[in-house]
């Protein structure tokens, strides 16, 4: 999740970069933040929550708002104005998770291909390199008169290009973080990156990521609800006012692009088992349980609020929610984000 702020001129430090990990998340939940100061008193602040978290009561959006209250960053925003808000899911699996990239008529590039280097919090370099690689393969295919086939050369080229070594050295950082938690996992990940860089090997080999993100959620009975503070409208905000700043728009009469394989699962299974986590993991307030106090709970989908982050498609514990492309090109319209 990300917000764009315009802050007081006397507080602006052009080019200042701040990164954190951990707080306010617990030691078993991965994530961190970034603050980038640039241009005309602008600050881009973002907060990442790894979607393999276990507590169904956790709300990534509320954790983001709570992060801004930390003394390290709170003063930056005092006297400032929030200009924009947005959210998206990041592909952090790296080397072990890169899918098949080429198919007849197209290819996956950049972040869609999963080329992010998580420890460096960086993906633009590999996104550009993958675009160059794909373009070279397309040019070669056109020159030889090929058509209707796959760019097999692109599939093979990325691992031997600069992208491959970049991801190979950090391949265990995310698995170690997920397996051992923030403190020990980060320490082991740093050690592993040093051995890969200095000696070209890892004592851990190539680790697997473990459970899928949707399978990592534990029953609500194993956890306690999290009491998040109410938004003050100055430093912290609610989801609906945030969605307004994302300039999201979907035509009201278009088919709902968030579909359910089984419409009964949210109330009959997800609610008693997980207290229906969709009402918390969605950063845009798309999903609600209404009528619960009257003993007649209903699952409501406010599809017009969707900012296309794809979190529901990833985190829904029963994989019952299916995100499909909306009609007419609707969605968020981010300025300067």
N, C-alpha and C positions, 0 to 999 in steps of 0.2 A: 504494500500500500504506500501511496506517495501523496504528499501535499506540496503545493507551491505557495510560499509566503513572500510578502514584501515587508521587510523589517525596517526599524528605525535606522536612519543613515549613520548615526553615531555607533551603532552596533555592527554595521556591515564590515566584513573583512574579505574583500574579493579574493577568490582562490582558496579560501580556507576549506579544508576537507576534514570531516570527523567521521570515524567509524566506531561502532560499539558492537558487542555481542553479549547475550545474557539478559540482564535486567530489562523489563520486569518479568521475563519468563523464568520458570523454575529450571533447575539443573538438568531435567530430563527432556526439556523442550528446546529445540534448536531455533536460532534466529538471531537477528541483529539489526542494526540501523545504519543509516548514512545521512549526513548533512553536507550539502555542497552550496557554498556561497558564490554568487556570480552576478554579472550584469548590474542592472539598476536596483541595488538593494534587495536582490532576490535570494531566497534560500529554498532549495529543494530538500525536503526531509522525507525519508522513507523508512519503513519498518518491514522486515521480512520474518515470517513465521514458517518454519518447516512443517509441511502438512502431514508428517508422520507423528504428530503429537498424539498423546494417549487420552487426555482428559476431555470428555465430550462437553464439559461446561466451559471450556476455553473459548474465548472470542478473539480472533486475531485483530479485528478492528479495535476492540476495547483495549487490547494490549498496546496497540499503536498509540491510542490517545493517552494511555497512562504513561508511556515512555516519555512523552513531551513534558511531563511534570518533573522529570529528574533535574536536580540542580545543575548538572553539566550543560543542559540545553534549554532549560526553561527560560532563562534570561534572554536568550536569543530572540524569542518570540514575543516577549512582553512589549506592548506598544505597536506590534505589527498587525498585519491583516492577511488572512488566508485567502488565496486567490483561486486555487484549483485543487481537485482531489481526483484520484484514480486508483485502480487496483488491477493486478494481473497475476497469474500463476507463473512462476519461473521454473524452467527445466534445469535441475541441479544434479542430475544423475551422473553427468560426465561420461568418461570413457566407457564404463560398463553399460550405459543406458542409451547410447546412440542407436536409433532405430535404422531400419533399411531406408536409405535416403533417396534412391532413384526409383522412378516408376514411369511407365510410358506416358510421355507428355509433360512430365514435371519432375521436380526434385525439392527436397527440404533443405533450407539454408539457415544459417545463423542460429538464433535462439530456438526456432522451431525444430532444428536438428539436435539441440541439446549440447551446444558447444561452449556453454558457460564454464569459466574457471572459478569455482566457488570461493576458494581461499583468497583469490585476488579480487573478488567481487567485480569481475570483469568479463564481458562477453562481446563487446563491440569489435575488438580486434579479430577474433575468430569469425564473427559474423561477416566481416568484410572479406577476410581470406576465403571463406567458403563461397562467397559470391564470385570472387575471382576464379576459383577452381571450377565452379559450375559453368561460368561463362566460357572458360577455355575449352571445356568439354563440349559445350554447345557449338562453339565455333568450329571445332574439329569435326563434329558430326555433320554440320552443314557443308563444310568444305568437301567431305567425302561423299556427300549425297545421301546420307542416311536419313531415315524417317521412321516414325512410329515404333521406335525401340527405346530402351533405357540408356541413361548415361552411366553405363557400367564403369567407365573410367573415373568418374567423379566419386563413385562409391569406394573405389580402391585408393584414390589419390589422397583423401583427407588424412588418413593415418600416417602416410609418409610425408605429408606437408608439415608446416610449422604447427598446425592445429594438433596433430597427433602427439608430439612430444610435450606440448603445453598441457594437454589433458592427462597424459600418462603419468607425469610426475606428481599430480595431485589426486590421482584416482581413488586413494583411500581416505582422503580428508573427510568427505561426507559420511561414508560408512562408519568410520571410527567415531565421529561426532554422534551419530545416531545410536551406536551400540553402547558407548561408554558415557554419554552425557557431555555437557558443555566443558566442565573443567578438565577431566581426564581425557576426554575425546579430543579436545583442541590440542592438548599437550602431545598426545600420541600422534595426532595428525601433523603437527609441526615437526616432530622427530622423523616421521616417515618421509615428509617432503625433503628434509635435509639429506637423508640417506639416498633418496632417489636422485637428488641434484648432484651430490658429491660422488656417489659410487655407482649410480645407475641401477640400484636394486632396492627392494623393499623387504624387510623382515616379515611383513604381513602378506606378501604375494600380491594378488589382486583380490580384494575383498568383495563380497556380494553385498547388496543393499538390504537384504532381509525382506521384511514384509512390505507389501504395497501400502501406500499411504492410507487407502480406505480401510485396510485390514488392521491398522495399528490402533484404531479407536477402541477403548475399553468400555465396558458397561458403566452406566451412570452410578450404579450402586457402589462401585469401587472408588468413587470420587465425591468430593463435596462441591456444591455450587460455588462459583467465584462471585463475590460481591464487588462489582465494578462501581466506582464512583459516578455520580450523575454528571453529565457534561455541563460545563459552565458557559459554553457559547463564546468564550474568549480565547482560551488555549485548547480546550477539548470540546469535541462536537459529537452530535449524534449522527447516525448513518444517513437519515433522510436529508438533512441539510448538506451532508457531504455529497450525496448523489446529485443534488441540485447543481453543485459546483462542477460536476463531471460533464454537464450538458448532455446527459443521456436522453435519447428520444427513440421510442418505438411507436409506430402507428398503433392506436388502440384497437383497431379492427383486424390486425394481422393475426395469423395463427400463432399461438404461443410457442416460442422456440425452446422452452424448457419443458420437456415431456417426462412422463413417468411410465416405466414399464408396467408397474402395478400400482394403481391409485390408492389401494388400501394399505400398502406397506408403511407409509409415513405415520399413520395413526395407530395401526394395529401392531406394528413391530418396532419401528424406530422410536416412537414416543415412549413406550414403557421400557425399552432396553437402553436407549441413549438420551432420553429426554429430547428427542428430535434435534440433533445437532445442526441441521441446516439453518435453523433460526439464529444460530450464533456464528457458524463458520462463514456464512455469506457476508462480504463486506459492504453489501448494498441494500440489505433489508428486503431481499426478494422473497424469502420464505418466512411464513408465519404459521403459528398454531393459534387459532381463534376458537372461542367457545368452550375452552377447557374448564373455566370456572363454573360454567353452567352444566358441566358434565356431558357436553356434546362437542368434543374437539374436532376441528376441521383443519386440513392442511391447505393453506392458501399460497398461491404462486403469484407474486406481483412482478410479472415478467418485464413490465415497462421500466422497472428500476435497474435491470441487469446492466452491469458495466463490462460484461464479457471477460471476466477474469478466469473463468473455467474452474474455479475452486470446487463447485458442487459436483462437476463431472469427475473430479479427482478424489474428493474426500468423502462423498456419500458412502456410508458403511455398507449398504446393501447394493450399491451400484444401480440404484433404481432410477436416479435422475439422469436423463440423457440431454445434453446440450446440443442443439442443432443450429445451423446457420439461420439467423432471422431473415425475414422477408424485407426487401427494400433497402438494405444497407443501414438499418437502424443500429443504434448503440451509442457509446460515449463519443464525445467530440472534445478532445483535450487540447486546450490552448497552452503553448509554452511548456508542455510537460516532457 
